[in-house]
Amino acid sequence: MDKKYRIAIILLLFLALILVRAFESVLFYDPFILYFEDDFLHSPIPVFSGRKLLLSMTFRYILNALISLVIIHVAFQNWSFTRFSVKFYLLAYVVLAVTFFIILKGELANGYLFAFYIRRFLIHPLFVLLLLPAFYYKQLTSNRII
């Protein structure tokens, strides 16, 4: 694929990630959006439906992950990078989702920051920002002749 087309596709995919974020309040159920925007240090945890929240966060995570995986694949055109990323996203989701709901079950007894950042990794496409430079570095170092 021509480099210009790859860059255009990647830019469109990043636009898709921005649109997911822009329409988050319409597309997803998340009572914690307002909670973490307001004075959450002095506010009680909002009432939430655990099942609904889990489904919504899962849908959002999958949507962001699919877009991110396509970005990674288009950027590097390397199936081993893509396979690694799929495994990474699956493992990260399981660990983060379980941890987040355990913290919520304990009603943020150990503080709000841990839950805040775990939630952030679940609902925002931060992993693509970590994986892109890692794969780029891997590609640079593996092509170098020493």
Secondary structure, 3 states (H helix, E strand, C coil): CCHHHHHHHHHHHHHHHHHHHHCHHHHCCCCHHHHHHCCCCCCCCCCCCHHHHHHHHHHHHHHHHHHHHHHHHHHHCCHHHHHHHHHHHHHHHHHHHHHHHHHHHCCCCCCCHHHHHHHHHHHCCHHHHHHHHHHHHHHHHHHCCC
